[in-house]
């Protein structure tokens, strides 16, 4: 009868001990795993809100420009939004009229399909476009009043009129002899909101792991 060498006996013993230790570890880990609970914690960013309480996500704030015919005074019309209160994400949607007109110029709005509706435009900001920077009263989320963007020397920001659909809108200088209406086709864009105010109204989940009642025999990470 052949005797097993000491090396074989030692190797077999090591393998046996390893199997026992591993089995004990995995059994313990399985018990501990049942005590580990992973929770998904939703974090929802609040949307922007207009003065009338309408909630708008970043992608839901309308912005765009009007393709207008040539005019001696009004050279550009864009839809934008101004930040009224950053702490409450309160915004106001505005129509920006750019061109070459006096600082005190007033404007009128109308529905091009129903000329009986003529409303005086409520001006909230008058801007002189300069290479060194523009004298704005608000933070413009997009369509910034910069020389590289605007064709005229002046911009007047006015409030939108809910009675006139944006795709029906026409604009003209008030108290002028020409009485010419400037109309255009509104083209909605997905222009990026000014960096620092670009926020999405979407839920994000953050996973957190909590361990309950784990004994000292549980493996530590």
Secondary structure, 3 states (H helix, E strand, C coil): CCCCCHHHHHHHHHHHHHHHHHHHHHHHHHHHHCCEEEEEEEEECCCEEECCCCEECHHHCCCEEEEECCCCCEEEEEEEEEEEEHHHCEEEEEEEEEECCCCCCCEEEEECCEEEEEEECCEEEEEECCCCCCCCCCEECCCCCCCCCCCCCEEEEEECCCCCCHHHEEEEECCCCCCCCEEEEEEECCCCCCCCCCCCCCEEEEEEEEECCCCCCCCCC
